[in-house]
Amino acid sequence: MSTVKRPFNANKIKGIVFDKDGTLLDFHATWTPRALAAVIAVADGDQTLALTMLQATGYDTDENRVLGGSILAAGNNRDISLVWAPLANKPADQVEALLNKMFVVSDYGDSIAVKDLTPSLKNLADLGLVLGVATMDCEAGIEATLGGFGCMHLFDYAVGYDSGFGSKPGPGMVLGFCQQTGLRPEQVMVVGDNTHDLHMGQSAAAGFNVGVLTGTSTRLELEPEADLVLDSIADLVALWS
């Protein structure tokens, strides 16, 4: 699947749906400590098993990073649990519940925002744009990971994989944003660091799909699917200049 590259029309776009992890938050700094703590917990401290589980969900142990498009990068806690649970010989529901519990507390790592997170969002809101966040994290994880940055009031819409709008790359999260805000899909920009974010935008017929390089994916991975690839969300406001 590839995107027809479309010119950007600043007068057309009235709202933006952001991915969270890798787009608003530095993915590796925020999630690598949490993932390492979680996999050790699921593996009951077995380091060899934990390594196998990490590799099975897309962790590159040579580079110590999560690979773009992998289950750890693009999946939800249910997706991760369905891989980890059989390897650990545990019920998937039990593993998912543990991940949901561990990932919403700061005990296992701090949330690290992308540079100029709140000022960037405020600049966009000041232009009259309606903002939303759609994540493969659980809904409780949105406030838990973003709440400390003084930006939650800038969002009119915030949903996770368990909010009832389906999961990426399906259109439900974007269509839910449209339903709540009264905007049409063609008036919405989708911004994310993974191809599943861009595919979500495509499936919802969003007006413009932007990839950012603050997460797990490379420019080479994003460019075939994005209308535009930017270094970070800080570069968005210049589109309206």
Residue pairs with C-beta under 8 A, 6 or more apart in sequence:
1 199
1 202
1 225
2 224
2 225
3 198
3 202
3 209
3 224
3 225
3 226
3 227
5 227
6 208
6 227
8 208
8 227
8 228
8 239
9 207
10 239
10 240
12 186
12 187
12 207
13 129
13 187
13 188
13 189
13 207
13 208
14 128
14 129
14 130
14 183
14 187
14 188
15 129
15 130
15 131
15 132
15 177
15 181
15 183
15 187
15 188
15 189
16 124
16 129
16 130
16 131
16 132
16 188
16 189
16 190
16 191
16 236
17 132
17 133
17 134
17 157
17 173
17 174
17 177
17 188
17 189
17 190
17 191
17 201
17 206
18 24
18 131
18 132
18 133
18 134
18 191
18 192
18 233
19 133
19 134
19 135
19 191
19 192
19 193
19 194
19 197
19 215
20 133
20 134
20 135
20 137
20 142
20 145
20 146
21 27
21 30
21 31
21 135
21 136
21 137
21 145
21 193
21 215
22 73
22 192
22 193
22 194
22 212
22 214
22 215
22 216
22 217
23 114
23 191
23 192
23 193
23 197
23 212
23 214
23 215
23 233
24 113
24 114
24 117
24 121
24 133
24 146
24 151
24 233
25 31
25 111
25 112
25 113
25 114
25 117
25 145
25 146
26 112
26 113
26 114
26 214
27 66
27 73
27 193
27 214
27 215
27 216
28 65
28 66
28 216
29 112
30 109
30 110
30 111
30 112
30 145
31 66
31 72
31 109
32 64
32 65
32 66
32 109
33 108
33 109
34 102
34 103
34 108
34 109
35 54
35 59
35 66
35 72
36 50
36 54
37 102
37 108
37 109
38 98
38 99
38 102
38 103
38 108
39 50
39 53
39 54
39 84
40 47
40 50
41 98
41 102
42 50
42 53
42 84
42 85
42 88
42 90
42 95
42 98
43 49
43 50
43 53
43 88
44 88
49 87
49 88
51 61
52 87
53 83
53 84
53 87
53 88
54 61
54 72
55 61
56 71
56 83
56 84
56 87
57 70
57 71
57 72
57 75
57 80
57 83
57 84
58 66
58 67
58 69
58 70
58 71
58 72
58 73
59 65
59 66
59 67
59 70
59 72
60 66
60 67
65 216
66 72
66 73
66 216
67 73
67 216
68 74
68 193
68 194
68 195
68 215
68 216
68 217
68 218
68 221
69 194
69 195
69 196
69 216
69 217
69 221
70 216
71 79
71 80
71 83
72 80
73 194
73 215
73 216
73 217
74 136
74 168
74 194
74 195
74 196
75 136
76 136
76 137
76 138
76 160
76 161
76 162
76 167
77 96
77 99
77 100
77 103
77 137
77 138
77 161
78 92
78 96
78 161
79 136
80 95
80 96
80 99
81 92
81 93
81 95
81 96
81 99
82 92
84 95
85 91
85 92
85 94
85 95
86 92
88 95
100 138
100 140
100 141
102 108
103 137
103 138
103 141
103 144
104 138
104 140
104 141
104 144
104 145
105 144
106 144
111 144
111 145
111 146
111 148
111 149
113 149
114 214
114 232
114 233
114 234
115 232
115 234
116 232
116 234
117 149
117 151
117 233
118 149
118 150
118 151
118 154
119 234
120 232
120 233
120 234
120 236
120 237
121 131
121 151
121 154
121 233
122 151
122 154
123 237
124 131
124 236
124 237
125 131
125 154
127 237
127 240
130 156
130 157
130 181
130 183
131 154
131 155
131 156
131 157
132 155
132 156
132 157
132 158
132 159
132 177
132 180
132 181
133 142
133 146
133 155
133 157
133 158
133 159
134 157
134 158
134 159
134 165
134 168
134 173
134 174
134 177
134 200
135 141
135 142
135 159
135 160
135 161
136 160
136 161
136 167
136 168
136 196
137 145
137 160
137 161
138 160
138 161
138 162
139 158
139 159
139 160
139 162
139 163
140 160
141 160
142 152
142 158
142 160
143 152
143 158
146 152
152 158
156 180
156 181
157 176
157 177
157 180
157 181
159 165
159 173
159 176
161 167
163 176
165 172
165 173
165 175
165 176
166 172
166 173
167 173
168 196
168 197
168 199
168 200
169 195
169 196
169 197
169 199
169 200
169 202
169 203
170 200
170 203
171 200
171 203
171 204
171 205
173 200
174 185
174 188
174 190
174 200
174 201
174 204
174 206
175 185
175 204
177 183
177 188
178 184
178 185
178 188
178 204
185 204
185 205
185 206
185 207
186 205
186 206
186 207
187 207
188 201
188 204
188 206
188 207
188 208
189 201
189 206
189 207
189 208
189 209
189 210
190 197
190 198
190 200
190 201
190 204
190 206
190 208
190 209
190 210
191 197
191 209
191 210
191 211
191 212
191 233
191 236
192 198
192 200
192 201
192 210
192 211
192 212
192 215
193 211
193 212
193 213
193 214
193 215
193 216
193 217
193 222
194 215
194 216
194 217
195 217
195 221
195 222
195 225
197 209
197 211
198 209
198 211
198 222
198 225
198 226
199 225
200 206
201 208
201 209
202 209
202 225
208 227
208 228
209 225
209 226
209 227
209 228
210 226
210 227
210 228
210 229
210 230
210 236
211 217
211 219
211 222
211 223
211 225
211 226
211 228
211 229
211 230
212 229
212 230
212 231
212 232
212 233
213 219
213 222
213 229
213 230
213 231
213 232
214 231
214 232
214 233
219 229
222 229
223 229
230 236
